[in-house]
Amino acid sequence: MNNLINKEVKILKLGHIDYKKAWDKQEKIFKKIIDTKIDNRKNKKFEQTENYILTCSHPHVYTLGRSGDEDNLLIDKNFIKKENLSFYKINRGGDITYHGPGQIVIYPILDLENFFTDIHKYLRLLEESVILTLKELKIKAGRVDGLTGVWVNQRSGSPKKICAMGVKTSRWVTMHGLALNVNTDLKYFKNIIPCGIQGKDVTSIDKEINYKISSDDVEKILIKNLSDTFKFKIL
């Protein structure tokens, strides 16, 4: 079955896009890959599955994962409407998070059977790609035991999350992904308990390096590190 293995990844740059439009795009690609896998097994076909990475940013939006607690949203619907924000309950893992301008959002839609079948490894490699990216920007970052995502000051008593993660998988196909704060307005995180974790702050790249950096420049570094870490070829 090795002839089915495909380690090529198509990069789709969606730009600054409404969250629901990007979610719909993800679902369409996700379904197409799963349908190919089902058809292969059912009809004994040997069609390779495709892999994608979608990159984008979103207007101000809060998303709550399927296992999340809506009490972690600290504002009501009237405030959301008044401030021109959005809120969605979605089908990824994890709790509540914020997306907005100045943040890099990466949605890998991969058939993990092209790489490895280990969700834990998948999450750790996503984290590692971000950690390597931050290292190139002279930011020391790492993991906090028991918590998903990437943190600075992770060995102190007051770690700050710089990258949130939440994924969905079915038949070894992934969707949703990670959000890396570049020059994000962090005040919007005050409206939630980020990832449902009490007493943990958030930060951004520009806050850690004390100057503005282009999201496009950071995205290029991050995509390269994802390619190196997962050992895929970018199309």
C-alpha positions as CSV (number, residue, x, y, z in Angstrom):
1,M,0.0,0.0,0.0
2,N,3.1,2.3,0.0
3,N,2.0,3.6,-3.4
4,L,-0.8,5.4,-1.6
5,I,1.5,7.5,0.5
6,N,1.5,11.2,-0.4
7,K,3.8,13.5,1.5
8,E,3.0,16.6,-0.6
9,V,1.0,19.4,0.9
10,K,-0.8,22.2,-0.8
11,I,-0.7,25.6,0.8
12,L,-3.9,27.6,0.5
13,K,-3.6,31.2,1.6
14,L,-7.1,32.4,2.5
15,G,-6.0,35.9,3.7
16,H,-8.2,37.8,6.1
17,I,-11.4,35.8,6.0
18,D,-14.7,35.5,8.0
19,Y,-14.4,32.6,10.4
20,K,-17.5,30.7,9.1
21,K,-16.3,31.0,5.5
22,A,-12.9,29.4,6.5
23,W,-14.7,26.7,8.6
24,D,-16.9,25.8,5.6
25,K,-13.8,25.6,3.4
26,Q,-12.1,23.3,5.9
27,E,-15.2,21.1,6.1
28,K,-15.4,20.8,2.3
29,I,-11.7,19.7,2.0
30,F,-12.0,17.4,5.1
31,K,-15.0,15.6,3.6
32,K,-13.3,15.2,0.2
33,I,-10.3,13.5,1.7
34,I,-12.4,11.2,3.9
35,D,-14.6,10.4,0.9
36,T,-11.5,9.4,-1.1
37,K,-10.4,7.1,1.8
38,I,-13.8,5.5,2.0
39,D,-14.0,5.0,-1.7
40,N,-10.5,3.4,-1.8
41,R,-11.5,0.9,0.9
42,K,-14.9,0.1,-0.5
43,N,-13.9,-0.3,-4.1
44,K,-10.3,-1.5,-3.6
45,K,-9.0,1.6,-5.3
46,F,-5.5,3.1,-4.9
47,E,-6.1,6.8,-5.2
48,Q,-3.8,9.0,-3.1
49,T,-5.3,11.4,-0.6
50,E,-4.4,15.0,-0.7
51,N,-3.0,17.1,2.1
52,Y,-3.6,20.8,2.7
53,I,-2.5,23.6,5.0
54,L,-4.8,26.6,5.1
55,T,-3.4,29.9,6.4
56,C,-5.4,32.9,7.3
57,S,-6.5,35.5,9.9
58,H,-10.0,36.3,11.1
59,P,-12.0,39.3,12.1
60,H,-12.7,39.3,15.9
61,V,-14.3,36.0,16.9
62,Y,-14.5,33.7,19.8
63,T,-14.8,29.9,19.3
64,L,-15.9,27.3,21.8
65,G,-14.7,23.7,21.3
66,R,-17.1,20.7,21.7
67,S,-15.9,20.0,25.3
68,G,-15.8,23.7,26.3
69,D,-17.7,25.5,29.0
70,E,-19.7,28.5,27.7
71,D,-19.2,30.1,31.2
72,N,-15.7,30.8,30.0
73,L,-17.1,33.4,27.7
74,L,-17.3,36.4,30.0
75,I,-19.4,38.7,27.8
76,D,-23.1,38.4,26.7
77,K,-24.7,38.4,23.3
78,N,-25.6,42.0,23.5
79,F,-21.9,43.0,24.1
80,I,-20.9,40.7,21.2
81,K,-23.3,42.4,18.9
82,K,-22.5,45.9,20.1
83,E,-18.7,45.4,19.6
84,N,-19.2,43.7,16.2
85,L,-17.7,40.4,17.5
86,S,-18.7,36.9,16.5
87,F,-19.1,33.7,18.6
88,Y,-19.3,30.1,17.3
89,K,-19.6,26.7,19.0
90,I,-17.5,24.5,16.8
91,N,-16.4,20.8,16.4
92,R,-12.8,20.9,17.5
93,G,-11.3,19.8,20.8
94,G,-10.4,22.2,23.6
95,D,-12.3,25.1,25.2
96,I,-12.7,28.7,24.2
97,T,-10.2,30.9,22.3
98,Y,-10.0,34.2,20.4
99,H,-9.1,34.8,16.8
100,G,-8.5,38.3,15.4
101,P,-6.3,40.6,13.3
102,G,-2.5,40.2,13.9
103,Q,-2.8,36.5,14.5
104,I,-1.6,33.7,12.2
105,V,-4.2,30.9,12.0
106,I,-3.0,27.6,10.5
107,Y,-5.5,24.8,9.6
108,P,-3.7,21.6,8.6
109,I,-6.0,19.2,6.8
110,L,-3.8,16.2,6.5
111,D,-4.4,12.5,6.1
112,L,-2.1,11.3,8.9
113,E,-1.9,7.9,7.2
114,N,0.4,9.6,4.8
115,F,2.7,10.4,7.8
116,F,2.0,8.5,11.0
117,T,-1.1,7.4,12.9
118,D,-0.6,9.0,16.3
119,I,-2.7,12.0,17.4
120,H,-0.4,12.7,20.4
121,K,2.6,12.9,18.1
122,Y,0.7,15.2,15.7
123,L,-0.1,17.7,18.4
124,R,3.5,17.6,19.7
125,L,4.9,18.2,16.2
126,L,2.5,21.2,15.7
127,E,3.9,22.6,19.0
128,E,7.5,21.9,18.0
129,S,7.0,23.7,14.7
130,V,5.9,26.8,16.6
131,I,8.7,26.5,19.2
132,L,11.3,26.4,16.4
133,T,9.7,29.4,14.8
134,L,9.8,31.4,18.0
135,K,13.4,30.3,18.5
136,E,14.3,31.9,15.2
137,L,12.8,35.1,16.5
138,K,14.9,34.9,19.7
139,I,11.9,33.9,21.9
140,K,12.4,31.0,24.3
141,A,9.2,29.0,24.3
142,G,8.1,25.5,25.2
143,R,5.4,23.3,26.7
144,V,3.6,23.2,30.0
145,D,2.9,19.8,31.4
146,G,-0.7,18.7,30.9
147,L,-1.6,21.7,28.8
148,T,-1.7,21.9,25.0
149,G,-0.2,24.8,23.1
150,V,3.0,26.8,23.2
151,W,4.1,29.0,26.1
152,V,6.7,31.5,27.1
153,N,8.1,31.7,30.7
154,Q,6.9,28.0,30.7
155,R,9.3,27.0,33.5
156,S,8.1,29.9,35.8
157,G,5.1,30.0,38.0
158,S,3.4,32.4,35.5
159,P,3.6,30.9,32.0
160,K,2.0,32.9,29.1
161,K,0.3,31.2,26.2
162,I,1.5,32.5,22.8
163,C,-0.1,29.8,20.6
164,A,-3.4,28.0,21.1
165,M,-4.3,24.7,19.5
166,G,-7.4,22.6,19.0
167,V,-8.0,19.9,16.4
168,K,-10.6,17.5,15.1
169,T,-9.8,14.1,13.5
170,S,-11.8,11.5,11.8
171,R,-10.4,8.4,9.9
172,W,-7.0,9.9,10.6
173,V,-7.8,13.1,8.8
174,T,-7.2,16.4,10.7
175,M,-8.8,19.8,10.7
176,H,-8.8,23.0,12.7
177,G,-5.3,23.7,14.1
178,L,-3.3,26.5,15.7
179,A,-3.4,30.2,16.3
180,L,-0.1,32.1,16.9
181,N,-0.3,35.6,18.3
182,V,2.0,37.9,16.3
183,N,0.8,41.5,16.8
184,T,-2.6,40.6,18.2
185,D,-4.5,43.1,20.4
186,L,-4.5,41.1,23.6
187,K,-7.3,43.0,25.2
188,Y,-9.8,40.8,23.4
189,F,-8.6,37.8,25.6
190,K,-9.9,39.7,28.6
191,N,-13.4,38.7,27.5
192,I,-12.8,35.0,28.0
193,I,-11.0,32.5,30.2
194,P,-8.5,31.5,27.5
195,C,-8.7,27.7,26.8
196,G,-10.7,27.5,30.1
197,I,-7.5,27.7,32.1
198,Q,-7.8,30.0,35.1
199,G,-4.9,32.3,36.1
200,K,-2.8,31.9,32.9
201,D,-2.0,35.0,30.8
202,V,-1.5,35.3,27.1
203,T,1.2,37.1,25.1
204,S,2.3,37.8,21.5
205,I,5.4,37.9,19.5
206,D,5.6,41.7,19.3
207,K,5.2,41.9,23.0
208,E,8.0,39.5,23.6
209,I,10.5,41.1,21.2
210,N,9.4,44.7,21.7
211,Y,8.9,45.6,18.0
212,K,6.4,45.0,15.3
213,I,7.0,42.1,12.9
214,S,5.1,41.2,9.8
215,S,2.6,38.3,10.1
216,D,3.6,37.3,6.6
217,D,7.3,37.0,7.6
218,V,6.4,34.8,10.6
219,E,4.1,32.7,8.5
220,K,6.9,31.9,6.0
221,I,9.1,30.7,8.9
222,L,6.3,28.7,10.4
223,I,5.4,26.9,7.2
224,K,9.0,26.0,6.6
225,N,9.3,24.6,10.1
226,L,6.0,22.6,9.7
227,S,7.5,21.2,6.4
228,D,10.8,20.3,8.1
229,T,9.1,18.8,11.2
230,F,6.5,16.7,9.4
231,K,8.9,16.0,6.5
232,F,6.4,17.0,3.8
233,K,7.0,18.7,0.5
234,I,5.2,22.0,-0.2
235,L,3.4,22.3,-3.5
